[in-house]
Amino acid sequence: MTWLVWRQHRIQFLVGAALLAALAVLLVITGMQMASQYHSALVACTANHSCANLSSTLFLGSHAVGFLVIMTLGAPVLVGLFWGAPLVAAEAEAGTTQFAWMQSVTRSRWVAVKIGWMLLAAAVWGGIISALVTWWEGPNNAEQLNAFDPGRFDIMGIVPVAYSLFAMALGIAAGTLLRRVLPAIAVTLAGFIAVRTVITLLLRPHYMSPVTVYYKVTSGFTPPGSFWKIASGAVGPNGVAIDQNTNGNVVNGVPANYLPASCVQQTRGAFTPPPSCTRALAHFHGFLTYQPADRYWTFQGIETGIFLVLAAALIAVSAAVLLRGDA
Amino acid sequence: MNPIQQAPGRALSGPAAIESSGLTKCYGKVSALTDCTISVPEGRITALIGPNGAGKTTLLRLLAGLTRPTAGQVTVNGTTPRQDPAFLADIGFLAQEIPLYRRLSAEDHIRVGAHLNPRWDAESVRERLTALKIPLDRAVGKLSGGQRAQVGLALSLAKQPRLLLLDEPVAALDPLARRNFLGLLAGGVAAGGLTVLLSSHLVADLERVCDHLIMLASSRVQLCGDIEDLLAEHQVLTGPRKDTTAIERSHRVVQVTRTPRQITLLVRLNGSGVPVIDPAFEATDVSLEELVLGYMGQDAEPAPTRLTAVGEEQ
């Protein structure tokens, strides 16, 4: 069976491997340049004690490669579209299941071997791309850019492996149920985008209850590391939430219309609020609702788990239909 | 004339490769095969005949285990068709559309078969295709329809099955290739250990190699038996246009053809072997073609008394 899978799909495997190799060459070369650029910048800023604003002054890599890296957001769905969707649908269209299933192999073995190799290929695809991107982004990660940002969270760590497995499973299921290649590709694309969007926007913020911290607006508060801000604002003297939607001045996060006139800067240049303003500000508290930075891998794990469960369910449906249905 | 009578589906002498009773397959509300009770003798070539849409393909797919019956039982090589390597190894099946991997060559298919089957005669396929001047290394999708059919047929034989199920295997072949292939089948059957059930519309071809016949029409079995016996059971009666109720009382009239002066009846003699003794009618033996056309032309509802006139000419 394995030989048949290889012979049938070797062009896909070779194209996939070639794409991975090209990406690897590009990212390894530019990644090494970025790493050395970052290290020399680090040495320079340590010498003149300006490392605090390194992240705002240093731009690493090129826009073109950066764009390509962001585009790996779409890499997982490719295996679903070009490998998963045609896997069963192309055979159903050509009737070749009638050839394969009349050799001396049971349908369950055909299903297991074929789907098994495809899932393995999907995991390798997602894993290699994610490993390359995660390594390439190392210097940027060290600068503590937001690791929870969907454009970063979704292309690094272990989630791309789960997305790839899910895309493959979705493609296989669509092809099995629709038995036509093009409709299966369309459904796979639409389904993948829909599920990823819904989970990213609606589910992900609630994987764990966020932490809310109240702090004096005069002292401010920034959690350590690359945290994920869910909400922020200020509450007034009686614990009443303050309407942040204002076109006027804002002082330490508090709109000026809640504050005495002395808080409003009248002249250009450096401004030190007078004591009357400071006293008024002391009655206000800022709040920050966020997911702490050390939850990053927990979130990666939860997201991975969700997509693996979805993939397993889709594979189970496909297998049941293939084993029970007609050739 | 030969007085031997045989009822459809009657047990045959010798073991049966296929036996079914009440086999029914419905797709939704449409019945593709209804109450099919047949028996196919081992070590012979059996023809499966019927008009388009009669259920031939459904029957073959049920026998191969590619689809499951809605009702009824079937035994193939002594067991119910199932997903089991030993069962599958004994069945050769070639679907009508010759499903092969279009981008793979014949040689690739030979190697696939070698990987997937316990018995596999790769050399016979190579020899046969080389003799037919079919390139082994060209993608099957680039071969002509006839060449593709030859590849499919050679592959189904390479498996060395005990039972070969072929769905219109010779439709794509030219007359010479058809004759050669049917000769090959006959040789394989004569050598022993092979039973063939093949569907075809080409009665003349079937007549040459088959000795058993199953006829389907409107999803039901019309005839099942040895061709010789079936021919002996039927007669064509030609006589003046007159009342035929006496004949209908003692025999089943399959088909009636009327011309202005005379009437022609295809009748199935009743089981007790009573000959037709109306002196006004001339009785002649029936050919396989006449028999097949007669059953195809009749209204296939199981209502033997209802007659259908076809045409106005003899």
Interface residues (C-beta under 8 A of the other chain):
Chain A: M1 W3 L4 R7 Q8 A94 G95 T96 T97 Q98 F99 A100 W101 M102 Q103 S104 V105 T106 R107 S108 L323 D326 A327
Chain B: R61 A64 L66 T67 R68 Q83 D84 P85 A86 L88 A89 I91 G92 F93 A95 E97 P99 L100 Y101 R102 L104 D108 R111 V112 G113 H115 L116 N117 P118 K159
